[in-house]
Amino acid sequence: MGQKAIEVFRSCIPLFQALSDPHRQDIVLLLAEHDKLTVNEITERSSLSRPAISHHLKILRDQGLVSVEQKGTLRYYVLSIEKAVELLKELIQAVENECL
């Protein structure tokens, strides 16, 4: 594998780690079905506690997979996967160019 592909692959590792957890996958899929949800709305649709949901949302937010919209006293979580998709496309292109 070429150096560029290795660098891109390594830059994807935090993204892969964030998406490796089934609970975080469920949150991503839930947000994909809704425009925006509060932590309480996500908790209502999950078997996890509110603190556990908040923990998973923080990990997703740190990786840029979700963003927060503040409306009054409510914080809405929104799926924001554009940067992650671009990074994965870059990985695919690097692998195709250097490994195939």
VEXLUM-153380 format. One record per residue: residue number from 1; x, y, z of N, C-alpha, C in turn. Coordinates in steps of 0.1 Angstrom, whole numbers. Layout:
N
site nr: NUM	nxx: X	nyy: Y	nzz: Z	caxx: X	cayy: Y	cazz: Z	cxx: X	cyy: Y	czz: Z
...
END
This chain:
100
site nr: 1	nxx: 9	nyy: -12	nzz: 0	caxx: 0	cayy: 0	cazz: 0	cxx: 9	cyy: 12	czz: 0
site nr: 2	nxx: 5	nyy: 22	nzz: -8	caxx: 13	cayy: 34	cazz: -9	cxx: 12	cyy: 43	czz: 3
site nr: 3	nxx: 21	nyy: 52	nzz: 5	caxx: 22	cayy: 61	cazz: 16	cxx: 9	cyy: 70	czz: 17
site nr: 4	nxx: 4	nyy: 75	nzz: 6	caxx: -8	cayy: 83	cazz: 6	cxx: -20	cyy: 75	czz: 11
site nr: 5	nxx: -21	nyy: 62	nzz: 7	caxx: -32	cayy: 54	cazz: 11	cxx: -31	cyy: 51	czz: 26
site nr: 6	nxx: -19	nyy: 49	nzz: 31	caxx: -17	cayy: 46	cazz: 45	cxx: -20	cyy: 59	czz: 53
site nr: 7	nxx: -16	nyy: 70	nzz: 49	caxx: -20	cayy: 83	cazz: 56	cxx: -35	cyy: 85	czz: 57
site nr: 8	nxx: -42	nyy: 83	nzz: 46	caxx: -56	cayy: 85	cazz: 45	cxx: -63	cyy: 74	czz: 54
site nr: 9	nxx: -58	nyy: 62	nzz: 53	caxx: -64	cayy: 51	cazz: 62	cxx: -62	cyy: 55	czz: 76
site nr: 10	nxx: -51	nyy: 59	nzz: 80	caxx: -48	cayy: 63	cazz: 94	cxx: -57	cyy: 74	czz: 99
site nr: 11	nxx: -59	nyy: 84	nzz: 90	caxx: -68	cayy: 95	cazz: 93	cxx: -82	cyy: 91	czz: 95
site nr: 12	nxx: -86	nyy: 79	nzz: 90	caxx: -100	cayy: 74	cazz: 91	cxx: -102	cyy: 66	czz: 104
site nr: 13	nxx: -91	nyy: 62	nzz: 110	caxx: -92	cayy: 53	cazz: 122	cxx: -101	cyy: 59	czz: 133
site nr: 14	nxx: -100	nyy: 72	nzz: 137	caxx: -110	cayy: 77	cazz: 147	cxx: -124	cyy: 76	czz: 142
site nr: 15	nxx: -127	nyy: 78	nzz: 130	caxx: -140	cayy: 76	cazz: 124	cxx: -145	cyy: 62	czz: 125
site nr: 16	nxx: -136	nyy: 53	nzz: 121	caxx: -140	cayy: 38	cazz: 123	cxx: -142	cyy: 35	czz: 137
site nr: 17	nxx: -134	nyy: 40	nzz: 146	caxx: -136	cayy: 37	cazz: 160	cxx: -150	cyy: 42	czz: 165
site nr: 18	nxx: -153	nyy: 54	nzz: 161	caxx: -166	cayy: 60	cazz: 165	cxx: -178	cyy: 52	czz: 160
site nr: 19	nxx: -176	nyy: 47	nzz: 148	caxx: -187	cayy: 39	cazz: 142	cxx: -187	cyy: 24	czz: 145
site nr: 20	nxx: -177	nyy: 20	nzz: 153	caxx: -176	cayy: 6	cazz: 156	cxx: -186	cyy: 1	czz: 167
site nr: 21	nxx: -191	nyy: 10	nzz: 174	caxx: -200	cayy: 7	cazz: 185	cxx: -215	cyy: 6	czz: 180
site nr: 22	nxx: -222	nyy: -6	nzz: 183	caxx: -235	cayy: -7	cazz: 178	cxx: -245	cyy: 3	czz: 183
site nr: 23	nxx: -243	nyy: 8	nzz: 195	caxx: -252	cayy: 19	cazz: 200	cxx: -250	cyy: 32	czz: 193
site nr: 24	nxx: -238	nyy: 35	nzz: 189	caxx: -236	cayy: 47	cazz: 181	cxx: -241	cyy: 45	czz: 167
site nr: 25	nxx: -240	nyy: 33	nzz: 162	caxx: -246	cayy: 30	cazz: 149	cxx: -261	cyy: 32	czz: 149
site nr: 26	nxx: -267	nyy: 28	nzz: 160	caxx: -282	cayy: 30	cazz: 162	cxx: -285	cyy: 44	czz: 162
site nr: 27	nxx: -277	nyy: 52	nzz: 169	caxx: -280	cayy: 67	cazz: 170	cxx: -278	cyy: 73	czz: 156
site nr: 28	nxx: -268	nyy: 70	nzz: 149	caxx: -266	cayy: 75	cazz: 135	cxx: -278	cyy: 71	czz: 126
site nr: 29	nxx: -283	nyy: 59	nzz: 127	caxx: -294	cayy: 55	cazz: 119	cxx: -307	cyy: 62	czz: 123
site nr: 30	nxx: -308	nyy: 64	nzz: 136	caxx: -320	cayy: 71	cazz: 141	cxx: -320	cyy: 85	czz: 136
site nr: 31	nxx: -309	nyy: 92	nzz: 137	caxx: -308	cayy: 106	cazz: 132	cxx: -310	cyy: 107	czz: 117
site nr: 32	nxx: -306	nyy: 96	nzz: 110	caxx: -308	cayy: 96	cazz: 96	cxx: -323	cyy: 95	czz: 92
site nr: 33	nxx: -331	nyy: 90	nzz: 101	caxx: -346	cayy: 89	cazz: 99	cxx: -353	cyy: 102	czz: 103
site nr: 34	nxx: -346	nyy: 111	nzz: 111	caxx: -353	cayy: 123	cazz: 116	cxx: -344	cyy: 135	czz: 113
site nr: 35	nxx: -350	nyy: 146	nzz: 112	caxx: -342	cayy: 158	cazz: 109	cxx: -334	cyy: 162	czz: 121
site nr: 36	nxx: -339	nyy: 161	nzz: 133	caxx: -332	cayy: 165	cazz: 145	cxx: -339	cyy: 159	czz: 157
site nr: 37	nxx: -332	nyy: 155	nzz: 167	caxx: -337	cayy: 150	cazz: 179	cxx: -330	cyy: 155	czz: 191
site nr: 38	nxx: -337	nyy: 156	nzz: 202	caxx: -330	cayy: 160	cazz: 215	cxx: -325	cyy: 147	czz: 221
site nr: 39	nxx: -316	nyy: 149	nzz: 231	caxx: -311	cayy: 137	cazz: 238	cxx: -322	cyy: 129	czz: 244
site nr: 40	nxx: -332	nyy: 136	nzz: 250	caxx: -344	cayy: 129	cazz: 256	cxx: -351	cyy: 121	czz: 245
site nr: 41	nxx: -353	nyy: 126	nzz: 233	caxx: -360	cayy: 119	cazz: 223	cxx: -352	cyy: 107	czz: 218
site nr: 42	nxx: -339	nyy: 108	nzz: 218	caxx: -331	cayy: 97	cazz: 214	cxx: -332	cyy: 86	czz: 225
site nr: 43	nxx: -331	nyy: 91	nzz: 237	caxx: -332	cayy: 81	cazz: 249	cxx: -345	cyy: 74	czz: 249
site nr: 44	nxx: -356	nyy: 80	nzz: 245	caxx: -369	cayy: 74	cazz: 245	cxx: -370	cyy: 62	czz: 234
site nr: 45	nxx: -361	nyy: 63	nzz: 224	caxx: -361	cayy: 53	cazz: 213	cxx: -350	cyy: 43	czz: 215
site nr: 46	nxx: -344	nyy: 43	nzz: 227	caxx: -332	cayy: 35	cazz: 230	cxx: -334	cyy: 27	czz: 243
site nr: 47	nxx: -326	nyy: 17	nzz: 244	caxx: -326	cayy: 10	cazz: 257	cxx: -315	cyy: 15	czz: 267
site nr: 48	nxx: -308	nyy: 25	nzz: 262	caxx: -297	cayy: 31	cazz: 270	cxx: -302	cyy: 42	czz: 279
site nr: 49	nxx: -295	nyy: 45	nzz: 290	caxx: -298	cayy: 56	cazz: 298	cxx: -294	cyy: 70	czz: 292
site nr: 50	nxx: -300	nyy: 80	nzz: 297	caxx: -297	cayy: 94	cazz: 292	cxx: -282	cyy: 97	czz: 292
site nr: 51	nxx: -275	nyy: 94	nzz: 304	caxx: -261	cayy: 96	cazz: 304	cxx: -253	cyy: 88	czz: 294
site nr: 52	nxx: -257	nyy: 76	nzz: 291	caxx: -251	cayy: 68	cazz: 281	cxx: -253	cyy: 73	czz: 267
site nr: 53	nxx: -265	nyy: 78	nzz: 264	caxx: -267	cayy: 84	cazz: 251	cxx: -259	cyy: 97	czz: 250
site nr: 54	nxx: -258	nyy: 105	nzz: 261	caxx: -250	cayy: 117	cazz: 260	cxx: -235	cyy: 114	czz: 257
site nr: 55	nxx: -230	nyy: 103	nzz: 264	caxx: -216	cayy: 99	cazz: 261	cxx: -214	cyy: 95	czz: 247
site nr: 56	nxx: -223	nyy: 87	nzz: 241	caxx: -222	cayy: 83	cazz: 227	cxx: -223	cyy: 95	czz: 218
site nr: 57	nxx: -232	nyy: 104	nzz: 221	caxx: -234	cayy: 116	cazz: 213	cxx: -221	cyy: 125	czz: 213
site nr: 58	nxx: -214	nyy: 125	nzz: 224	caxx: -202	cayy: 133	cazz: 225	cxx: -191	cyy: 127	czz: 216
site nr: 59	nxx: -190	nyy: 114	nzz: 216	caxx: -181	cayy: 107	cazz: 207	cxx: -184	cyy: 110	czz: 192
site nr: 60	nxx: -197	nyy: 109	nzz: 189	caxx: -201	cayy: 112	cazz: 175	cxx: -199	cyy: 126	czz: 172
site nr: 61	nxx: -201	nyy: 135	nzz: 181	caxx: -199	cayy: 150	cazz: 179	cxx: -184	cyy: 152	czz: 177
site nr: 62	nxx: -176	nyy: 146	nzz: 185	caxx: -161	cayy: 148	cazz: 184	cxx: -156	cyy: 144	czz: 171
site nr: 63	nxx: -162	nyy: 134	nzz: 164	caxx: -158	cayy: 130	cazz: 151	cxx: -165	cyy: 137	czz: 140
site nr: 64	nxx: -174	nyy: 146	nzz: 143	caxx: -180	cayy: 154	cazz: 133	cxx: -192	cyy: 147	czz: 126
site nr: 65	nxx: -197	nyy: 136	nzz: 133	caxx: -208	cayy: 129	cazz: 127	cxx: -221	cyy: 134	czz: 131
site nr: 66	nxx: -222	nyy: 141	nzz: 142	caxx: -234	cayy: 149	cazz: 145	cxx: -230	cyy: 163	czz: 149
site nr: 67	nxx: -240	nyy: 172	nzz: 148	caxx: -238	cayy: 185	cazz: 153	cxx: -250	cyy: 189	czz: 161
site nr: 68	nxx: -248	nyy: 200	nzz: 168	caxx: -259	cayy: 204	cazz: 178	cxx: -264	cyy: 218	czz: 173
site nr: 69	nxx: -278	nyy: 218	nzz: 174	caxx: -285	cayy: 231	cazz: 171	cxx: -292	cyy: 235	czz: 183
site nr: 70	nxx: -289	nyy: 247	nzz: 188	caxx: -295	cayy: 252	cazz: 200	cxx: -307	cyy: 260	czz: 196
site nr: 71	nxx: -319	nyy: 256	nzz: 202	caxx: -331	cayy: 264	cazz: 200	cxx: -338	cyy: 266	czz: 213
site nr: 72	nxx: -336	nyy: 279	nzz: 218	caxx: -340	cayy: 282	cazz: 232	cxx: -332	cyy: 274	czz: 242
site nr: 73	nxx: -339	nyy: 266	nzz: 250	caxx: -333	cayy: 258	cazz: 260	cxx: -330	cyy: 244	czz: 255
site nr: 74	nxx: -335	nyy: 240	nzz: 243	caxx: -333	cayy: 227	cazz: 238	cxx: -321	cyy: 226	czz: 228
site nr: 75	nxx: -314	nyy: 215	nzz: 230	caxx: -303	cayy: 212	cazz: 221	cxx: -307	cyy: 200	czz: 212
site nr: 76	nxx: -307	nyy: 203	nzz: 199	caxx: -311	cayy: 193	cazz: 189	cxx: -299	cyy: 187	czz: 183
site nr: 77	nxx: -298	nyy: 174	nzz: 182	caxx: -287	cayy: 167	cazz: 175	cxx: -291	cyy: 164	czz: 161
site nr: 78	nxx: -282	nyy: 167	nzz: 152	caxx: -284	cayy: 166	cazz: 137	cxx: -273	cyy: 158	czz: 131
site nr: 79	nxx: -277	nyy: 148	nzz: 122	caxx: -266	cayy: 141	cazz: 115	cxx: -259	cyy: 150	czz: 106
site nr: 80	nxx: -246	nyy: 149	nzz: 106	caxx: -237	cayy: 158	cazz: 98	cxx: -225	cyy: 150	czz: 93
site nr: 81	nxx: -228	nyy: 141	nzz: 83	caxx: -218	cayy: 131	cazz: 79	cxx: -210	cyy: 135	czz: 66
site nr: 82	nxx: -212	nyy: 148	nzz: 62	caxx: -206	cayy: 152	cazz: 49	cxx: -191	cyy: 150	czz: 49
site nr: 83	nxx: -184	nyy: 155	nzz: 60	caxx: -170	cayy: 154	cazz: 61	cxx: -165	cyy: 140	czz: 61
site nr: 84	nxx: -173	nyy: 132	nzz: 69	caxx: -169	cayy: 117	cazz: 70	cxx: -170	cyy: 110	czz: 57
site nr: 85	nxx: -181	nyy: 113	nzz: 49	caxx: -183	cayy: 107	cazz: 36	cxx: -171	cyy: 111	czz: 27
site nr: 86	nxx: -167	nyy: 124	nzz: 27	caxx: -156	cayy: 129	cazz: 19	cxx: -143	cyy: 122	czz: 23
site nr: 87	nxx: -141	nyy: 120	nzz: 36	caxx: -129	cayy: 113	cazz: 40	cxx: -129	cyy: 98	czz: 35
site nr: 88	nxx: -140	nyy: 92	nzz: 36	caxx: -141	cayy: 78	cazz: 31	cxx: -140	cyy: 77	czz: 16
site nr: 89	nxx: -145	nyy: 87	nzz: 9	caxx: -143	cayy: 87	cazz: -6	cxx: -128	cyy: 88	czz: -9
site nr: 90	nxx: -121	nyy: 97	nzz: -1	caxx: -107	cayy: 99	cazz: -3	cxx: -99	cyy: 86	czz: 0
site nr: 91	nxx: -104	nyy: 78	nzz: 10	caxx: -97	cayy: 65	cazz: 13	cxx: -100	cyy: 56	czz: 1
site nr: 92	nxx: -112	nyy: 55	nzz: -4	caxx: -115	cayy: 46	cazz: -15	cxx: -106	cyy: 49	czz: -27
site nr: 93	nxx: -105	nyy: 62	nzz: -30	caxx: -98	cayy: 66	cazz: -41	cxx: -83	cyy: 63	czz: -40
site nr: 94	nxx: -77	nyy: 65	nzz: -28	caxx: -63	cayy: 62	cazz: -25	cxx: -61	cyy: 47	czz: -26
site nr: 95	nxx: -70	nyy: 39	nzz: -21	caxx: -68	cayy: 25	cazz: -22	cxx: -69	cyy: 20	czz: -37
site nr: 96	nxx: -79	nyy: 25	nzz: -44	caxx: -80	cayy: 22	cazz: -58	cxx: -67	cyy: 26	czz: -66
site nr: 97	nxx: -62	nyy: 38	nzz: -63	caxx: -51	cayy: 43	cazz: -71	cxx: -38	cyy: 35	czz: -67
site nr: 98	nxx: -36	nyy: 31	nzz: -55	caxx: -24	cayy: 26	cazz: -50	cxx: -24	cyy: 11	czz: -48
site nr: 99	nxx: -35	nyy: 5	nzz: -47	caxx: -36	cayy: -9	cazz: -43	cxx: -41	cyy: -18	czz: -54
site nr: 100	nxx: -48	nyy: -13	nzz: -64	caxx: -54	cayy: -21	cazz: -74	cxx: -46	cyy: -21	czz: -87
END
